[in-house]
Amino acid sequence: MKKIAINFLAVLFISVLSFTKAFAADYTLGVSGAIVNLQAEGSETETGSQTAETTPASVSNTFGIGSVFLEAQFGKLAFGVDYIPFDADVSDATHTRTDTETSVTGTKAETTTSRTQTAAAEVTDHITLYANYYISDSFYVHLGHASVDVNTNESLGTGSKYGNVNIDGIQYGFGLQMTDNLRFEAAYTDYDDVSITSSVARTGVTTNNKVSADLDTTQLKLSYHF
């Protein structure tokens, strides 16, 4: 489904060149405020001296955020780009746990090590290329391609370090043009799965830890365009 949506968007944006020759475009610049609910489900696979252990987790966060957008409308079809110049936390809290490892190096003498793991993540530099099709003068359907950076903020007693990653997503929604300058929109964004491997392995462990996650957002947005 994602590939179909991406290909459809590509065709639409390429078609903008032909539209500009045949139709006069109405350009608008606007600002938006949105309430966003972010859901993330994932797992961390920790390697050990004998077996790998996978720990699943689910986090969520609801927050308000603003964006700016530029849009060109050709009759019933509009193309635009929306940019969020703010960061947002993936979870509404920093997650901390303490792990106890025994004989992690495989020595004859039993050793016990307590390690504190603190993990968090944020999303930043969110940009969406989108197309709106007006079914009527006020109601439209929305399709977009989103791109966002996911930055990990961890402090792991194991010494593991996770880098940052950029992920894409497909955005579906609908909107209502309430006045000439004000509109309301509801949208859901399904992002690609995230997979990050740590850059540092633990002592005596040859395979690094791995984090996998799936992010989705639902948002209600109010926009004012000039």
Phi, psi and chi 1 to 4 in degrees:
 res  aa     phi    psi   chi1   chi2   chi3   chi4
   1 MET       -  -40.5 -175.8   64.6 -179.9      -
   2 LYS   -62.4  -43.3  -77.9 -172.4  178.3 -179.2
   3 LYS   -63.3  -39.1  -70.4 -176.5  177.8  179.1
   4 ILE   -62.1  -45.1  -64.5  174.7      -      -
   5 ALA   -64.4  -41.7      -      -      -      -
   6 ILE   -64.4  -44.5  -69.3  172.9      -      -
   7 ASN   -63.7  -38.3  -68.8  -24.9      -      -
   8 PHE   -64.1  -42.9  179.9   66.7      -      -
   9 LEU   -64.1  -40.0  -83.6  173.5      -      -
  10 ALA   -60.7  -43.1      -      -      -      -
  11 VAL   -63.4  -41.2  171.5      -      -      -
  12 LEU   -63.1  -46.0  -75.4  178.8      -      -
  13 PHE   -70.8  -33.2  -82.4   97.2      -      -
  14 ILE   -65.7  -34.2  -68.2  173.5      -      -
  15 SER   -69.1  -16.2  -59.8      -      -      -
  16 VAL   -56.9  -36.3  169.6      -      -      -
  17 LEU   -60.3  -40.7  -63.1  176.1      -      -
  18 SER   -75.8  -33.3   60.1      -      -      -
  19 PHE   -63.0  -40.1  -87.2  115.4      -      -
  20 THR   -63.2  -25.8   55.7      -      -      -
  21 LYS   -80.1  -29.1  -64.1  178.8 -179.2  179.8
  22 ALA   -99.9  -26.2      -      -      -      -
  23 PHE  -130.6  150.8  -60.5   95.9      -      -
  24 ALA   -82.2  131.4      -      -      -      -
  25 ALA   -94.7  143.4      -      -      -      -
  26 ASP  -101.7  115.0  -67.4  -34.3      -      -
  27 TYR   -97.5  135.8  -66.2   93.7      -      -
  28 THR  -134.2  147.0   57.0      -      -      -
  29 LEU  -119.2  135.4  176.5   67.6      -      -
  30 GLY  -148.1  173.3      -      -      -      -
  31 VAL  -127.9  151.6  -67.0      -      -      -
  32 SER  -134.9  150.9  -60.4      -      -      -
  33 GLY  -126.4  133.8      -      -      -      -
  34 ALA  -136.4  149.8      -      -      -      -
  35 ILE  -102.4  121.0  -61.6  -63.2      -      -
  36 VAL  -118.6  133.5 -179.1      -      -      -
  37 ASN  -109.0  118.0  176.1 -104.2      -      -
  38 LEU  -106.6  127.9 -171.3  154.6      -      -
  39 GLN  -118.2  134.0  -61.3  -77.1  -22.2      -
  40 ALA  -135.2  129.6      -      -      -      -
  41 GLU  -123.3  134.4  -64.5 -175.0    0.1      -
  42 GLY  -163.9 -167.8      -      -      -      -
  43 SER  -157.0  155.2   62.7      -      -      -
  44 GLU  -118.0  126.0 -179.0 -174.4   20.7      -
  45 THR  -100.3  113.7  -59.3      -      -      -
  46 GLU  -101.3  126.1  -62.1 -179.2  -86.2      -
  47 THR   -85.4  149.9   55.9      -      -      -
  48 GLY  -137.5 -173.1      -      -      -      -
  49 SER   -70.2  -22.4   56.6      -      -      -
  50 GLN  -122.3  -56.6  -63.9  179.1  -13.9      -
  51 THR  -131.0  159.4   59.8      -      -      -
  52 ALA   -91.0  143.1      -      -      -      -
  53 GLU  -120.1  128.0 -179.5  179.5   -9.7      -
  54 THR  -109.1  126.4  -61.2      -      -      -
  55 THR  -114.0  114.4  -56.6      -      -      -
  56 PRO   -82.7  157.9   30.3  -33.4      -      -
  57 ALA  -157.1  151.7      -      -      -      -
  58 SER  -132.4  132.4  -63.1      -      -      -
  59 VAL  -133.7  160.7  -63.4      -      -      -
  60 SER  -150.6  161.6   65.1      -      -      -
  61 ASN  -156.4  138.1 -165.5   13.6      -      -
  62 THR  -119.1  128.8  -61.1      -      -      -
  63 PHE  -151.7  160.7   50.8   88.1      -      -
  64 GLY   -98.3  146.0      -      -      -      -
  65 ILE  -153.6  156.2 -154.3  157.2      -      -
  66 GLY  -118.3  160.7      -      -      -      -
  67 SER  -150.8  166.0   66.3      -      -      -
  68 VAL  -121.9  149.9  -65.5      -      -      -
  69 PHE  -145.1  154.7   64.2   92.4      -      -
  70 LEU  -126.5  133.7  177.4   64.9      -      -
  71 GLU  -140.0  144.4 -169.3  173.0  -70.1      -
  72 ALA  -123.6  127.1      -      -      -      -
  73 GLN  -114.2  133.1 -175.0  165.9  -11.5      -
  74 PHE  -121.6   90.1  -51.6   87.2      -      -
  75 GLY    66.1 -120.9      -      -      -      -
  76 LYS   -84.3   -6.0  -68.3 -177.4  175.1  -65.5
  77 LEU  -114.5  132.4 -168.7   60.3      -      -
  78 ALA  -127.8  141.5      -      -      -      -
  79 PHE  -120.3  141.4  -59.9   92.4      -      -
  80 GLY  -155.4  170.9      -      -      -      -
  81 VAL  -131.5  132.3   54.8      -      -      -
  82 ASP  -121.0  131.6  179.9  -86.7      -      -
  83 TYR  -127.3  132.3  176.1   67.1      -      -
  84 ILE  -103.9  109.7  -59.4  175.3      -      -
  85 PRO   -87.6   25.1   32.3  -32.8      -      -
  86 PHE  -128.1  159.5  -54.2  103.0      -      -
  87 ASP   -97.0  157.5  -56.8  -23.4      -      -
  88 ALA  -145.2  141.0      -      -      -      -
  89 ASP   -76.3  140.6  -67.0  -31.0      -      -
  90 VAL   -68.4  -37.6  171.5      -      -      -
  91 SER  -117.1  155.8  175.0      -      -      -
  92 ASP   -82.8    4.1   56.6    4.7      -      -
  93 ALA  -153.6  153.5      -      -      -      -
  94 THR   -82.3  133.1  -61.2      -      -      -
  95 HIS  -100.5  128.2  -65.0  -94.7      -      -
  96 THR  -129.9  138.4  -58.2      -      -      -
  97 ARG  -145.4  159.4   76.4  170.1 -170.9  -95.8
  98 THR  -116.3  123.8  -59.8      -      -      -
  99 ASP  -106.2  143.8  -63.0  -26.0      -      -
 100 THR  -116.8  122.0  -59.3      -      -      -
 101 GLU  -110.9  140.1  -61.9  175.4   -9.3      -
 102 THR  -122.2  125.7  -56.8      -      -      -
 103 SER    52.9   49.1  -62.7      -      -      -
 104 VAL   -69.4  -20.9  -64.5      -      -      -
 105 THR   -92.7   -6.3   59.8      -      -      -
 106 GLY    78.0   18.1      -      -      -      -
 107 THR   -77.2  162.3   60.4      -      -      -
 108 LYS   -66.7  -39.3  -67.1 -178.3  178.7 -179.9
 109 ALA   -76.3  127.4      -      -      -      -
 110 GLU   -73.3  127.9 -176.5  174.4  -74.3      -
 111 THR  -123.0  142.4   58.5      -      -      -
 112 THR  -120.7  128.3  -59.7      -      -      -
 113 THR  -126.5  130.0  -56.5      -      -      -
 114 SER  -101.3  127.8  178.9      -      -      -
 115 ARG  -127.4  132.0  -55.7 -178.1 -171.0  -85.1
 116 THR   -97.8  128.0  -60.7      -      -      -
 117 GLN  -115.6  123.5  -36.9  -77.8   16.8      -
 118 THR  -121.4  127.4  -59.4      -      -      -
 119 ALA  -136.1  143.6      -      -      -      -
 120 ALA  -158.8  166.2      -      -      -      -
 121 ALA  -152.9  155.5      -      -      -      -
 122 GLU  -137.1  156.4   65.2  177.9   10.3      -
 123 VAL  -110.7  143.2  -70.0      -      -      -
 124 THR  -151.0  164.1 -176.3      -      -      -
 125 ASP    52.2   56.6  -74.2  -24.4      -      -
 126 HIS   -88.0  123.3 -169.1  -74.7      -      -
 127 ILE  -131.9  139.3 -173.3  168.4      -      -
 128 THR  -130.3  126.9  -54.3      -      -      -
 129 LEU   -97.5  128.6  -60.4  175.7      -      -
 130 TYR  -141.8  164.7   64.7   87.4      -      -
 131 ALA  -133.5  135.0      -      -      -      -
 132 ASN  -116.0  134.0  -65.6  -23.5      -      -
 133 TYR  -117.8  121.8  179.8   75.6      -      -
 134 TYR   -85.8  111.5  -77.6   80.2      -      -
 135 ILE   -73.4  -33.9  -63.1  176.3      -      -
 136 SER  -136.6 -172.9   66.5      -      -      -
 137 ASP   -64.7  -23.8  -69.9  -20.2      -      -
 138 SER  -119.3  -24.8   58.2      -      -      -
 139 PHE  -104.6  134.3 -177.0   79.8      -      -
 140 TYR  -139.2  157.7   64.8   87.1      -      -
 141 VAL  -105.6  152.1  -70.1      -      -      -
 142 HIS  -128.0  136.7  169.8   90.8      -      -
 143 LEU  -140.2  129.2  178.7   63.9      -      -
 144 GLY  -142.4  161.6      -      -      -      -
 145 HIS  -116.8  117.6  177.8  -89.9      -      -
 146 ALA  -105.5  149.5      -      -      -      -
 147 SER  -136.7  134.8  175.0      -      -      -
 148 VAL  -148.9  147.8   63.9      -      -      -
 149 ASP   -92.6  135.1  -67.8  -27.7      -      -
 150 VAL  -109.9  114.7  179.6      -      -      -
 151 ASN  -104.5  127.0  -61.3  -28.1      -      -
 152 THR   -91.0  137.8   58.3      -      -      -
 153 ASN  -126.3   89.8  -58.0  -49.9      -      -
 154 GLU  -122.7  155.6   71.2  -80.9  -15.4      -
 155 SER  -136.3   96.4  176.3      -      -      -
 156 LEU  -108.6  128.7  -54.8  178.5      -      -
 157 GLY   -65.2  -19.0      -      -      -      -
 158 THR   -74.4  -15.1   60.3      -      -      -
 159 GLY    90.1   -3.5      -      -      -      -
 160 SER   -67.9  145.2  -66.5      -      -      -
 161 LYS  -133.5  129.3  -62.9 -178.7 -176.9  -60.7
 162 TYR  -106.3  138.6  -68.7   98.4      -      -
 163 GLY   -86.5 -171.2      -      -      -      -
 164 ASN  -101.4  162.4  -55.8  -35.4      -      -
 165 VAL  -147.2  149.8   65.1      -      -      -
 166 ASN  -104.9  132.7  176.4  -90.8      -      -
 167 ILE  -128.3  154.9   58.0  174.0      -      -
 168 ASP  -109.2  162.9  -63.3  -35.6      -      -
 169 GLY  -155.9  161.3      -      -      -      -
 170 ILE  -109.2  132.3  -67.3  -61.8      -      -
 171 GLN  -111.7  129.1 -170.6  173.4   91.6      -
 172 TYR  -120.1  143.8  -46.8   88.7      -      -
 173 GLY  -175.3 -171.9      -      -      -      -
 174 PHE  -149.0  160.5   61.3   88.0      -      -
 175 GLY  -146.0  166.4      -      -      -      -
 176 LEU  -133.2  118.9 -179.0   66.0      -      -
 177 GLN   -80.8  103.1 -169.7   74.9   39.9      -
 178 MET   -81.6  -38.9  -62.5 -176.0  -65.8      -
 179 THR  -137.6 -176.7   69.0      -      -      -
 180 ASP   -61.1  -27.9  -71.0  -18.3      -      -
 181 ASN  -119.9   -4.5  -59.7   97.9      -      -
 182 LEU  -124.5  134.0 -167.0   66.0      -      -
 183 ARG  -144.6  157.3   70.8 -172.4 -177.7 -157.1
 184 PHE  -117.9  142.0  168.8   81.2      -      -
 185 GLU  -142.5  141.3 -175.1  176.1  -72.6      -
 186 ALA  -120.9  133.1      -      -      -      -
 187 ALA  -147.6  151.0      -      -      -      -
 188 TYR  -122.6  133.6  168.6   80.4      -      -
 189 THR  -119.2  124.7  -52.8      -      -      -
 190 ASP  -105.7  108.4 -178.9   13.3      -      -
 191 TYR   -89.9  157.5  -65.0   95.0      -      -
 192 ASP   -63.4  155.3  -66.4  -24.2      -      -
 193 ASP   -65.0  144.3  -67.0  -15.5      -      -
 194 VAL  -101.3  134.8  179.7      -      -      -
 195 SER  -139.2  115.8 -178.4      -      -      -
 196 ILE  -128.4  130.1  -50.5  174.2      -      -
 197 THR  -103.8  136.4  -58.7      -      -      -
 198 SER   -66.6  151.2   66.2      -      -      -
 199 SER   -89.5   -9.0   59.3      -      -      -
 200 VAL  -131.2  128.5  177.4      -      -      -
 201 ALA   -96.7  158.2      -      -      -      -
 202 ARG   -74.6  162.0  -69.0  173.2  -71.2  174.3
 203 THR   -60.1  127.8  -57.7      -      -      -
 204 GLY    81.8    3.0      -      -      -      -
 205 VAL  -117.1  125.4  178.3      -      -      -
 206 THR   -91.4  -19.0   58.3      -      -      -
 207 THR  -107.9  130.6  -55.2      -      -      -
 208 ASN   -75.0  159.3  -67.7    3.8      -      -
 209 ASN   -71.7  161.7  -65.1  -14.7      -      -
 210 LYS  -140.2  137.3 -178.7  178.6  179.7 -179.3
 211 VAL  -114.8  131.1  168.1      -      -      -
 212 SER  -124.7  140.4  -60.3      -      -      -
 213 ALA  -153.1  157.1      -      -      -      -
 214 ASP  -128.1  124.6  177.9   40.0      -      -
 215 LEU  -111.0  140.7  -83.1   69.4      -      -
 216 ASP  -142.2  147.7  -57.4  -65.8      -      -
 217 THR  -133.5  148.9   61.7      -      -      -
 218 THR  -125.8  132.2  -56.5      -      -      -
 219 GLN  -137.7  148.6   67.6  174.7    9.9      -
 220 LEU  -116.4  123.4  -60.7  176.8      -      -
 221 LYS  -127.1  138.2  178.5 -169.2  -68.9 -173.9
 222 LEU  -116.9  125.9 -168.0   64.4      -      -
 223 SER  -123.3  143.4  -59.1      -      -      -
 224 TYR  -122.4  125.4 -178.2   86.6      -      -
 225 HIS  -121.9  146.9   50.5   91.7      -      -
 226 PHE   -92.9      -  -55.6   94.2      -      -
